[in-house]
């Protein structure tokens, strides 16, 4: 009688352990999904700012070329060529 009771306890413990491990796996995968979503979000922001930075750089190059063509040298600040 005691042996079957012990076996029942063991199987209940095993079931509880499996349930806990499933919960832990779910929690971990949820956390990983959250991290992945954040990473994707940051990547989008980084890419967008990179594109924005490039357009600023192109803008600067364009402005510098206009200034150069109008007879100014571009050194730190724009000074007229003498």
DRENTORKOL-3810 file (N, C-alpha, C; in nm, 4 decimals):
REM DRENTORKOL-3810
@n.u->0.0833; n.v->-0.1205; n.w->0.0000; ca.u->0.0000; ca.v->0.0000; ca.w->0.0000; c.u->0.0871; c.v->0.1261; c.w->0.0000
@n.u->0.1882; n.v->0.1272; n.w->0.0829; ca.u->0.2778; ca.v->0.2424; ca.w->0.0935; c.u->0.3546; c.v->0.2640; c.w->-0.0369
@n.u->0.3878; n.v->0.1550; n.w->-0.1034; ca.u->0.4643; ca.v->0.1621; ca.w->-0.2283; c.u->0.3833; c.v->0.2296; c.w->-0.3389
@n.u->0.2547; n.v->0.1907; n.w->-0.3509; ca.u->0.1704; ca.v->0.2529; ca.w->-0.4552; c.u->0.1467; c.v->0.4007; c.w->-0.4242
@n.u->0.1368; n.v->0.4340; n.w->-0.2968; ca.u->0.1199; ca.v->0.5737; ca.w->-0.2550; c.u->0.2446; c.v->0.6557; c.w->-0.2935
@n.u->0.3609; n.v->0.5927; n.w->-0.2721; ca.u->0.4887; ca.v->0.6566; ca.w->-0.3060; c.u->0.4999; c.v->0.6754; c.w->-0.4580
@n.u->0.4569; n.v->0.5753; n.w->-0.5318; ca.u->0.4603; ca.v->0.5819; ca.w->-0.6788; c.u->0.3678; c.v->0.6933; c.w->-0.7284
@n.u->0.2514; n.v->0.7058; n.w->-0.6650; ca.u->0.1561; ca.v->0.8121; ca.w->-0.7017; c.u->0.2170; c.v->0.9493; c.w->-0.6743
@n.u->0.2819; n.v->0.9636; n.w->-0.5572; ca.u->0.3495; ca.v->1.0890; ca.w->-0.5220; c.u->0.4566; c.v->1.1237; c.w->-0.6243
@n.u->0.5350; n.v->1.0230; n.w->-0.6635; ca.u->0.6425; ca.v->1.0436; ca.w->-0.7598; c.u->0.5872; c.v->1.0891; c.w->-0.8936
@n.u->0.4794; n.v->1.0232; n.w->-0.9387; ca.u->0.4215; ca.v->1.0621; ca.w->-1.0677; c.u->0.3603; c.v->1.2023; c.w->-1.0619
@n.u->0.3021; n.v->1.2369; n.w->-0.9464; ca.u->0.2483; ca.v->1.3735; ca.w->-0.9285; c.u->0.3614; c.v->1.4766; c.w->-0.9299
@n.u->0.4700; n.v->1.4422; n.w->-0.8609; ca.u->0.5866; ca.v->1.5315; ca.w->-0.8587; c.u->0.6434; c.v->1.5478; c.w->-0.9989
@n.u->0.6474; n.v->1.4397; n.w->-1.0729; ca.u->0.7002; ca.v->1.4405; ca.w->-1.2086; c.u->0.6126; c.v->1.5300; c.w->-1.2969
@n.u->0.4808; n.v->1.5151; n.w->-1.2840; ca.u->0.3868; ca.v->1.5961; ca.w->-1.3622; c.u->0.4024; c.v->1.7441; c.w->-1.3269
@n.u->0.4158; n.v->1.7734; n.w->-1.1985; ca.u->0.4335; ca.v->1.9124; ca.w->-1.1531; c.u->0.5642; c.v->1.9689; c.w->-1.2076
@n.u->0.6680; n.v->1.8866; n.w->-1.2056; ca.u->0.7989; ca.v->1.9282; ca.w->-1.2559; c.u->0.7915; c.v->1.9582; c.w->-1.4055
@n.u->0.7229; n.v->1.8705; n.w->-1.4797; ca.u->0.7083; ca.v->1.8915; ca.w->-1.6248; c.u->0.6291; c.v->2.0182; c.w->-1.6531
@n.u->0.5237; n.v->2.0389; n.w->-1.5746; ca.u->0.4409; ca.v->2.1596; ca.w->-1.5905; c.u->0.5250; c.v->2.2848; c.w->-1.5650
@n.u->0.6065; n.v->2.2798; n.w->-1.4596; ca.u->0.6950; ca.v->2.3924; ca.w->-1.4281; c.u->0.7959; c.v->2.4165; c.w->-1.5384
@n.u->0.8537; n.v->2.3094; n.w->-1.5925; ca.u->0.9533; ca.v->2.3265; ca.w->-1.6985; c.u->0.8888; c.v->2.3838; c.w->-1.8248
@n.u->0.7630; n.v->2.3443; n.w->-1.8511; ca.u->0.6903; ca.v->2.4013; ca.w->-1.9653; c.u->0.6678; c.v->2.5513; c.w->-1.9420
@n.u->0.6284; n.v->2.5861; n.w->-1.8211; ca.u->0.6078; ca.v->2.7286; ca.w->-1.7857; c.u->0.7369; c.v->2.8076; c.w->-1.8003
@n.u->0.8462; n.v->2.7490; n.w->-1.7517; ca.u->0.9771; ca.v->2.8157; ca.w->-1.7602; c.u->1.0158; c.v->2.8347; c.w->-1.9065
@n.u->0.9963; n.v->2.7293; n.w->-1.9876; ca.u->1.0289; ca.v->2.7389; ca.w->-2.1309; c.u->0.9454; c.v->2.8469; c.w->-2.1983
@n.u->0.8174; n.v->2.8528; n.w->-2.1639; ca.u->0.7289; ca.v->2.9568; ca.w->-2.2192; c.u->0.7761; c.v->3.0951; c.w->-2.1801
@n.u->0.8114; n.v->3.1092; n.w->-2.0521; ca.u->0.8582; ca.v->3.2396; ca.w->-2.0015; c.u->0.9863; c.v->3.2813; c.w->-2.0720
@n.u->1.0787; n.v->3.1864; n.w->-2.0879; ca.u->1.2055; ca.v->3.2162; ca.w->-2.1548; c.u->1.1810; c.v->3.2552; c.w->-2.3000
@n.u->1.0975; n.v->3.1797; n.w->-2.3692; ca.u->1.0714; ca.v->3.2121; ca.w->-2.5102; c.u->0.9995; c.v->3.3464; c.w->-2.5239
@n.u->0.9150; n.v->3.3802; n.w->-2.4261; ca.u->0.8484; ca.v->3.5106; ca.w->-2.4266; c.u->0.9512; c.v->3.6226; c.w->-2.4115
@n.u->1.0440; n.v->3.6040; n.w->-2.3169; ca.u->1.1493; ca.v->3.7034; ca.w->-2.2927; c.u->1.2363; c.v->3.7185; c.w->-2.4171
@n.u->1.2729; n.v->3.6059; n.w->-2.4795; ca.u->1.3541; ca.v->3.6092; ca.w->-2.6018; c.u->1.2798; c.v->3.6837; c.w->-2.7125
@n.u->1.1502; n.v->3.6578; n.w->-2.7245; ca.u->1.0682; ca.v->3.7265; ca.w->-2.8258; c.u->1.0663; c.v->3.8767; c.w->-2.8002
@n.u->1.0554; n.v->3.9160; n.w->-2.6722; ca.u->1.0560; ca.v->4.0586; ca.w->-2.6360; c.u->1.1894; c.v->4.1232; c.w->-2.6729
@n.u->1.2984; n.v->4.0521; n.w->-2.6399; ca.u->1.4327; ca.v->4.1037; ca.w->-2.6700; c.u->1.4495; c.v->4.1174; c.w->-2.8215
@n.u->1.4047; n.v->4.0169; n.w->-2.8949; ca.u->1.4154; ca.v->4.0194; ca.w->-3.0415; c.u->1.3364; c.v->4.1366; c.w->-3.0993
@n.u->1.2175; n.v->4.1608; n.w->-3.0442; ca.u->1.1334; ca.v->4.2718; ca.w->-3.0909; c.u->1.2032; c.v->4.4052; c.w->-3.0641
@n.u->1.2622; n.v->4.4179; n.w->-2.9435; ca.u->1.3354; ca.v->4.5402; ca.w->-2.9088; c.u->1.4551; c.v->4.5596; c.w->-3.0017
@n.u->1.5274; n.v->4.4498; n.w->-3.0257; ca.u->1.6451; ca.v->4.4559; ca.w->-3.1130; c.u->1.6047; c.v->4.5002; c.w->-3.2534
@n.u->1.4956; n.v->4.4449; n.w->-3.3036; ca.u->1.4452; ca.v->4.4822; ca.w->-3.4366; c.u->1.4071; c.v->4.6295; c.w->-3.4386
@n.u->1.3461; n.v->4.6735; n.w->-3.3307; ca.u->1.3063; ca.v->4.8138; ca.w->-3.3159; c.u->1.4283; c.v->4.9046; c.w->-3.3188
@n.u->1.5295; n.v->4.8700; n.w->-3.2386; ca.u->1.6530; ca.v->4.9491; ca.w->-3.2352; c.u->1.7226; c.v->4.9478; c.w->-3.3708
@n.u->1.7230; n.v->4.8307; n.w->-3.4358; ca.u->1.7865; ca.v->4.8180; ca.w->-3.5674; c.u->1.7194; c.v->4.9133; c.w->-3.6662
@n.u->1.5863; n.v->4.9187; n.w->-3.6616; ca.u->1.5104; ca.v->5.0096; ca.w->-3.7496; c.u->1.5488; c.v->5.1546; c.w->-3.7213
@n.u->1.5580; n.v->5.1886; n.w->-3.5932; ca.u->1.5945; ca.v->5.3254; ca.w->-3.5536; c.u->1.7360; c.v->5.3576; c.w->-3.6023
@n.u->1.8279; n.v->5.2632; n.w->-3.5817; ca.u->1.9677; ca.v->5.2831; ca.w->-3.6244; c.u->1.9740; c.v->5.3018; c.w->-3.7752
@n.u->1.9047; n.v->5.2155; n.w->-3.8488; ca.u->1.9052; ca.v->5.2245; ca.w->-3.9960; c.u->1.8457; c.v->5.3582; c.w->-4.0409
@n.u->1.7363; n.v->5.3978; n.w->-3.9787; ca.u->1.6703; ca.v->5.5249; ca.w->-4.0152; c.u->1.7637; c.v->5.6425; c.w->-3.9877
@n.u->1.8302; n.v->5.6390; n.w->-3.8726; ca.u->1.9204; ca.v->5.7503; ca.w->-3.8393; c.u->2.0418; c.v->5.7491; c.w->-3.9302
@n.u->2.0841; n.v->5.6289; n.w->-3.9723; ca.u->2.1962; ca.v->5.6169; ca.w->-4.0660; c.u->2.1596; c.v->5.6825; c.w->-4.1992
@n.u->2.0399; n.v->5.6538; n.w->-4.2472; ca.u->1.9906; ca.v->5.7120; ca.w->-4.3731; c.u->1.9811; c.v->5.8644; c.w->-4.3573
@n.u->1.9281; n.v->5.9076; n.w->-4.2425; ca.u->1.9150; ca.v->6.0504; ca.w->-4.2125; c.u->2.0539; c.v->6.1154; c.w->-4.2124
@n.u->2.1513; n.v->6.0485; n.w->-4.1474; ca.u->2.2884; ca.v->6.0995; ca.w->-4.1400; c.u->2.3481; c.v->6.1110; c.w->-4.2797
@n.u->2.3259; n.v->6.0089; n.w->-4.3623; ca.u->2.3768; ca.v->6.0104; ca.w->-4.5001; c.u->2.3193; c.v->6.1279; c.w->-4.5776
@n.u->2.1893; n.v->6.1516; n.w->-4.5610; ca.u->2.1263; ca.v->6.2627; ca.w->-4.6333; c.u->2.1824; c.v->6.3962; c.w->-4.5852
@n.u->2.2139; n.v->6.4047; n.w->-4.4545; ca.u->2.2777; ca.v->6.5266; ca.w->-4.4017; c.u->2.4148; c.v->6.5430; c.w->-4.4664
@n.u->2.4900; n.v->6.4334; n.w->-4.4719; ca.u->2.6241; ca.v->6.4385; ca.w->-4.5325; c.u->2.6153; c.v->6.4814; c.w->-4.6795
@n.u->2.5199; n.v->6.4224; n.w->-4.7537; ca.u->2.5011; ca.v->6.4600; ca.w->-4.8945; c.u->2.4650; c.v->6.6077; c.w->-4.9053
@n.u->2.3817; n.v->6.6524; n.w->-4.8147; ca.u->2.3424; ca.v->6.7935; ca.w->-4.8093; c.u->2.4629; c.v->6.8823; c.w->-4.7880
@n.u->2.5506; n.v->6.8432; n.w->-4.6946; ca.u->2.6722; ca.v->6.9207; ca.w->-4.6664; c.u->2.7612; c.v->6.9255; c.w->-4.7898
@n.u->2.7793; n.v->6.8111; n.w->-4.8539; ca.u->2.8629; ca.v->6.8044; ca.w->-4.9746; c.u->2.8062; c.v->6.8975; c.w->-5.0816
@n.u->2.6755; n.v->6.8949; n.w->-5.0966; ca.u->2.6068; ca.v->6.9794; ca.w->-5.1943; c.u->2.6295; c.v->7.1269; c.w->-5.1627
@n.u->2.6116; n.v->7.1641; n.w->-5.0345; ca.u->2.6307; ca.v->7.3035; ca.w->-4.9915; c.u->2.7757; c.v->7.3461; c.w->-5.0131
@n.u->2.8694; n.v->7.2597; n.w->-4.9753; ca.u->3.0123; ca.v->7.2898; ca.w->-4.9918; c.u->3.0454; c.v->7.3122; c.w->-5.1386
@n.u->2.9901; n.v->7.2263; n.w->-5.2262; ca.u->3.0184; ca.v->7.2419; ca.w->-5.3701; c.u->2.9607; c.v->7.3732; c.w->-5.4237
@n.u->2.8459; n.v->7.4141; n.w->-5.3735; ca.u->2.7862; ca.v->7.5428; ca.w->-5.4139; c.u->2.8768; c.v->7.6571; c.w->-5.3676
@n.u->2.9218; n.v->7.6490; n.w->-5.2406; ca.u->3.0088; ca.v->7.7541; ca.w->-5.1851; c.u->3.1389; c.v->7.7612; c.w->-5.2648
@n.u->3.1988; n.v->7.6446; n.w->-5.2932; ca.u->3.3244; ca.v->7.6409; ca.w->-5.3703; c.u->3.3047; c.v->7.7040; c.w->-5.5080
@n.u->3.1951; n.v->7.6698; n.w->-5.5710; ca.u->3.1720; ca.v->7.7228; ca.w->-5.7068; c.u->3.1476; c.v->7.8740; c.w->-5.7050
@n.u->3.1099; n.v->7.9265; n.w->-5.5874; ca.u->3.0872; ca.v->8.0725; ca.w->-5.5804; c.u->3.2126; c.v->8.1484; c.w->-5.5386
@n.u->3.3292; n.v->8.0780; n.w->-5.5317; ca.u->3.4568; ca.v->8.1454; ca.w->-5.5071; c.u->3.5014; c.v->8.1506; c.w->-5.3636
@n.u->3.4452; n.v->8.0704; n.w->-5.2771; ca.u->3.4878; ca.v->8.0651; ca.w->-5.1372; c.u->3.5635; c.v->7.9357; c.w->-5.1122
@n.u->3.6650; n.v->7.9414; n.w->-5.0251; ca.u->3.7315; ca.v->7.8171; ca.w->-4.9841; c.u->3.6588; c.v->7.7661; c.w->-4.8600
@n.u->3.6555; n.v->7.6376; n.w->-4.8448; ca.u->3.5844; ca.v->7.5807; ca.w->-4.7301; c.u->3.6891; c.v->7.5257; c.w->-4.6336
@n.u->3.7202; n.v->7.6057; n.w->-4.5319; ca.u->3.8121; ca.v->7.5635; ca.w->-4.4264; c.u->3.7436; c.v->7.5955; c.w->-4.2945
@n.u->3.7073; n.v->7.4912; n.w->-4.2193; ca.u->3.6352; ca.v->7.5041; ca.w->-4.0923; c.u->3.5127; c.v->7.5939; c.w->-4.1106
@n.u->3.5316; n.v->7.7219; n.w->-4.1177; ca.u->3.4206; ca.v->7.8105; ca.w->-4.1524; c.u->3.4521; c.v->7.8687; c.w->-4.2910
@n.u->3.3538; n.v->7.9228; n.w->-4.3556; ca.u->3.3731; ca.v->7.9664; ca.w->-4.4945; c.u->3.4450; c.v->8.1015; c.w->-4.4992
@n.u->3.5641; n.v->8.0992; n.w->-4.5545; ca.u->3.6404; ca.v->8.2240; ca.w->-4.5676; c.u->3.6629; c.v->8.2539; c.w->-4.7153
@n.u->3.6539; n.v->8.3793; n.w->-4.7552; ca.u->3.6737; ca.v->8.4128; ca.w->-4.8976; c.u->3.8176; c.v->8.3868; c.w->-4.9417
@n.u->3.8338; n.v->8.3413; n.w->-5.0651; ca.u->3.9676; ca.v->8.3204; ca.w->-5.1212; c.u->4.0238; c.v->8.4552; c.w->-5.1607
@n.u->4.1463; n.v->8.4860; n.w->-5.1160; ca.u->4.2110; ca.v->8.6146; ca.w->-5.1511; c.u->4.3090; c.v->8.5919; c.w->-5.2638
END
